[in-house]
């Protein structure tokens, strides 16, 4: 039976912690020491939505481990002729790929693919979970604070449509972390998760260890009440607001970033920002995922 990585929250906690340990191990190793781990393995990146960081970091992760990568080209595929998603992925399975890295807009996409035998990795499905992003975010938090217990994370912005927030909200209570949400009413999850608090932004900022800003997913909204400029004024992380954060608190963002909307331009590379460190950690986290899927490690 194929091993899949479709939800971090559904994995046993020891497996999650082992994946974090392995991610940190990969971070510590020269690339030349790792290029036989996935030798002769072929990973297919199958992205039905645009992506920069996730797709490229999965590709980099596979290549760092000595694997080969096929990047599926949606625009020149038989999907344009009416082929179903299942038949497209069954084709990739049939020609011999060893793992599928899939991004798709459908919340329930993996349920429709249950008959596939090839291992699958959720690279962002629907609006509920983005497990590899959550793993790299947890890696970044653990590097910063050493442990998770008692840490307080503030998530700001378009939480209703964010699979990044969805995964973190599911994982945080398992690790002993507290989550507070801030943002406009039409960007809040309905219902509010039982273990999450909601607080005014300026009131919450001085109390948290990490602030995670989210991109406003304007393409998923109909008739937003706030313009980008209004959002920045009312809910954006401005320099004045960042100055209210406690000493040692960090800034995070899964990207892509709308500078001057959810976060001020000058904060993206601020000393407290870990945004580009998150991107770097994405390669190591995805190396750990690929190894676990294809080599049975952890």
matplotlib code that plots the C-alpha trace (Angstrom):
import matplotlib.pyplot as plt

x = [0.0, 1.4, 2.4, 1.0, 1.6, -1.7, -2.3, 0.3, -2.4, -3.3, 0.2, 1.2, 3.0, 6.3, 6.3, 5.9, 8.7, 10.9, 10.3, 11.4, 14.5, 15.3, 14.7, 17.2, 19.7, 19.4, 20.0, 23.3, 24.7, 26.7, 24.6, 27.3, 26.7, 23.1, 22.9, 22.4, 19.4, 16.8, 19.0, 16.9, 13.7, 11.5, 9.2, 6.4, 5.3, 1.7, 0.4, -3.1, -2.6, 0.3, 3.2, 6.7, 8.1, 6.3, 7.0, 10.6, 11.5, 10.1, 12.1, 15.2, 14.6, 14.4, 17.5, 19.5, 18.7, 19.8, 16.3, 14.9, 12.0, 9.2, 7.3, 3.8, 2.8, -0.9, -1.2, 0.2, -1.5, -4.4, -6.4, -7.0, -8.7, -11.0, -8.9, -9.8, -7.4, -7.5, -6.6, -3.8, -2.3, -2.9, -0.8, 2.1, 1.8, 1.8, 4.9, 6.7, 7.0, 7.8, 5.8, 3.3, 3.5, 0.0, -1.5, -5.2, -8.1, -10.5, -10.8, -11.5, -9.1, -7.3, -10.5, -11.2, -7.7, -7.9, -7.4, -4.0, -1.0, 1.7, 2.6, 1.1, 2.1, -0.3, 1.4, -1.7, -5.2, -8.4, -8.4, -8.0, -4.4, -0.9, 1.1, 4.6, 4.3, 3.2, 6.2, 8.6, 6.8, 7.2, 10.8, 11.4, 9.6, 11.6, 14.9, 13.9, 12.5, 13.8, 10.4, 6.7, 5.1, 3.5, 4.3, 1.7, 1.2, -0.8, -2.2, -3.4, -5.4, -7.3, -7.6, -10.9, -9.2, -5.7, -4.7, -1.5, -3.5, -5.7, -2.7, -1.2, -4.5, -4.8, -1.2, -0.8, -2.8, -1.1, 2.2, 1.0, 0.9, -1.8, -3.3, -4.9, -6.6, -7.0, -8.6, -11.8, -15.0, -15.2, -11.8, -12.4, -13.1, -16.8, -17.2, -14.2, -12.1, -12.7, -9.1, -8.5, -9.0, -9.8, -8.5, -8.0, -4.7, -3.1, -4.1, -2.6, 0.7, 2.6, 1.6, 2.8, 6.0, 5.4, 3.2, 2.2, 0.8, -1.2, -1.7, -5.2, -6.6, -8.6, -9.3, -11.3, -13.5, -16.6, -17.1, -14.5, -15.4, -11.9, -9.5, -5.9, -5.0, -7.8, -6.7, -3.2, -4.3, -6.7, -5.1, -1.7, 1.5, 2.9, 6.2, 4.3, 2.5, 5.7, 7.3, 4.6, 5.9, 7.7, 11.5, 12.5, 9.2, 9.5, 7.6, 6.5, 4.7, 4.2, 4.4, 3.7, 3.8, 1.6, 4.0, 2.2, -1.0, -0.7, 2.9, 4.8, 7.6, 10.3, 9.4, 9.9, 13.7, 13.5, 15.8, 12.8, 11.6, 12.1, 10.3, 13.3, 14.5, 11.1, 11.7, 15.2, 13.7, 11.1, 13.8, 14.9, 11.4, 10.5, 13.7, 12.5, 9.0, 10.4, 12.8, 10.0, 7.6, 10.2, 12.7, 10.6, 12.7, 11.4]
y = [0.0, 3.4, 5.9, 9.3, 12.8, 14.5, 15.9, 16.7, 16.8, 13.2, 11.9, 10.5, 13.2, 11.2, 11.0, 14.8, 15.4, 12.9, 14.7, 18.0, 16.3, 15.0, 18.4, 19.9, 17.1, 17.9, 21.6, 20.7, 18.5, 19.5, 18.8, 16.5, 14.1, 13.5, 13.0, 9.3, 9.2, 9.3, 8.0, 6.5, 7.9, 10.2, 12.8, 14.4, 18.0, 18.2, 21.8, 22.8, 26.2, 28.7, 28.2, 29.5, 28.5, 25.1, 23.8, 25.0, 23.8, 20.3, 20.3, 21.5, 19.0, 16.0, 17.1, 17.7, 14.1, 12.8, 12.3, 13.3, 15.6, 15.8, 19.1, 18.5, 21.3, 21.9, 24.2, 21.6, 18.5, 16.3, 18.0, 20.6, 17.9, 16.9, 14.2, 13.8, 14.4, 10.7, 9.6, 12.2, 11.0, 7.3, 8.0, 9.3, 6.3, 4.0, 5.5, 4.9, 8.0, 7.2, 10.0, 12.7, 16.2, 17.6, 21.1, 21.4, 23.7, 20.9, 20.5, 16.7, 15.9, 13.1, 11.3, 11.1, 9.6, 6.7, 4.0, 5.3, 3.2, 5.8, 7.8, 11.3, 14.5, 17.3, 20.5, 22.6, 21.3, 23.4, 25.9, 23.6, 22.3, 22.9, 20.3, 20.8, 24.6, 23.8, 21.5, 24.3, 26.8, 24.5, 24.0, 27.7, 28.1, 25.3, 26.8, 30.1, 29.0, 25.5, 24.1, 24.6, 24.3, 27.5, 29.5, 32.0, 32.6, 35.5, 34.9, 38.0, 38.4, 36.1, 33.1, 31.8, 31.1, 30.1, 26.5, 27.6, 28.9, 25.8, 23.4, 25.5, 25.8, 22.0, 21.3, 24.0, 22.4, 19.1, 20.8, 22.9, 26.2, 28.9, 30.6, 34.0, 35.2, 38.8, 40.2, 41.5, 39.5, 38.4, 36.8, 34.9, 31.1, 30.2, 28.8, 30.0, 26.9, 26.1, 26.3, 29.7, 33.1, 36.2, 39.6, 43.1, 43.3, 46.1, 44.4, 41.0, 42.2, 42.7, 39.3, 36.9, 35.1, 35.1, 37.0, 35.2, 37.5, 36.0, 37.1, 38.4, 36.0, 38.5, 35.9, 33.8, 36.7, 38.3, 41.9, 42.5, 45.4, 46.7, 47.9, 46.8, 50.3, 50.2, 46.7, 47.9, 50.8, 48.7, 45.3, 45.4, 44.9, 48.4, 49.5, 51.3, 48.0, 45.9, 48.2, 47.0, 43.4, 42.0, 41.6, 38.3, 38.0, 37.1, 37.9, 35.1, 35.0, 32.0, 34.2, 35.4, 38.7, 41.7, 44.4, 47.3, 45.3, 42.7, 43.7, 46.9, 46.8, 47.7, 44.8, 42.0, 42.0, 43.5, 41.9, 40.2, 38.7, 35.0, 35.1, 34.1, 31.7, 30.0, 29.7, 28.1, 25.7, 24.7, 22.8, 20.9, 20.1, 18.8, 16.7, 15.1, 14.5, 12.9, 10.7, 9.5, 8.8, 7.1, 5.5, 4.6, 6.7, 8.2]
z = [0.0, -1.0, 1.7, 1.2, 2.7, 2.5, 6.0, 8.7, 11.3, 10.6, 11.1, 14.6, 16.5, 16.8, 12.9, 12.7, 15.2, 13.3, 10.1, 11.8, 13.1, 9.6, 8.1, 10.5, 9.7, 6.0, 6.7, 8.4, 5.6, 2.5, -0.6, -2.0, 0.9, 0.1, -3.7, -3.5, -1.2, -4.1, -6.9, -9.7, -8.2, -10.3, -8.8, -10.8, -9.9, -10.9, -10.2, -11.3, -9.6, -9.9, -7.5, -7.2, -3.8, -3.3, -6.8, -7.0, -3.5, -4.2, -7.3, -5.5, -2.7, -5.1, -7.0, -3.7, -2.9, -6.3, -7.7, -11.1, -11.6, -14.2, -14.2, -15.5, -18.0, -17.6, -20.6, -23.0, -21.5, -22.4, -19.6, -22.3, -24.4, -21.5, -19.7, -16.1, -13.2, -12.3, -15.8, -16.0, -12.8, -13.7, -16.8, -14.7, -12.5, -15.5, -17.1, -13.8, -11.7, -8.1, -6.4, -7.3, -5.8, -6.4, -6.0, -6.8, -6.0, -4.9, -1.1, -1.5, -4.3, -2.6, -1.8, -5.6, -6.2, -3.7, -6.3, -7.4, -6.2, -6.5, -3.4, -3.3, -1.6, -0.9, -2.1, -1.3, -1.9, -1.7, 1.1, 4.1, 4.3, 3.1, 5.1, 3.7, 4.4, 7.9, 8.4, 7.3, 9.5, 12.5, 11.6, 11.6, 14.9, 16.5, 15.3, 16.8, 20.2, 20.8, 21.6, 20.9, 24.3, 25.5, 22.3, 21.1, 17.4, 15.9, 12.4, 10.6, 7.4, 5.1, 7.3, 5.8, 2.5, 3.8, 3.7, 5.4, 8.4, 8.2, 8.7, 11.5, 13.3, 13.3, 14.4, 17.1, 19.9, 19.3, 20.1, 23.0, 21.1, 21.4, 18.3, 18.1, 14.9, 13.7, 10.6, 9.1, 9.7, 6.0, 6.3, 9.5, 9.5, 10.1, 12.7, 14.6, 15.6, 19.3, 20.3, 18.6, 20.2, 18.2, 19.3, 18.1, 16.2, 18.3, 21.5, 20.5, 19.1, 22.4, 23.7, 21.0, 20.0, 16.3, 13.9, 10.7, 8.0, 5.1, 1.6, 0.9, -1.6, -3.6, -6.3, -3.8, -2.6, -4.1, -3.1, -0.4, 1.9, 2.1, -0.7, -0.4, 1.0, 3.5, 4.6, 5.2, 7.3, 9.4, 9.5, 7.9, 9.8, 9.6, 11.1, 13.9, 14.7, 14.5, 17.1, 19.5, 19.3, 22.3, 22.2, 20.5, 18.6, 14.9, 11.6, 9.3, 5.9, 3.6, 0.5, -2.1, -0.4, -1.3, 0.0, 1.4, 1.9, 4.6, 5.5, 5.1, 2.5, 5.0, 7.3, 4.7, 5.4, 8.9, 11.5, 13.0, 9.7, 9.1, 5.7, 3.6, 6.2, 5.8, 2.1, 2.7, 5.3, 2.7, 0.8, 3.9, 5.0, 1.5, 1.4, 4.6, 3.2, 0.0, 1.8, 4.2, 1.2, -1.0, 1.3, 4.4, 6.7, 10.0]

ax = plt.figure().add_subplot(projection="3d")
ax.plot(x, y, z, "-o")
ax.set_aspect("equal")
plt.show()
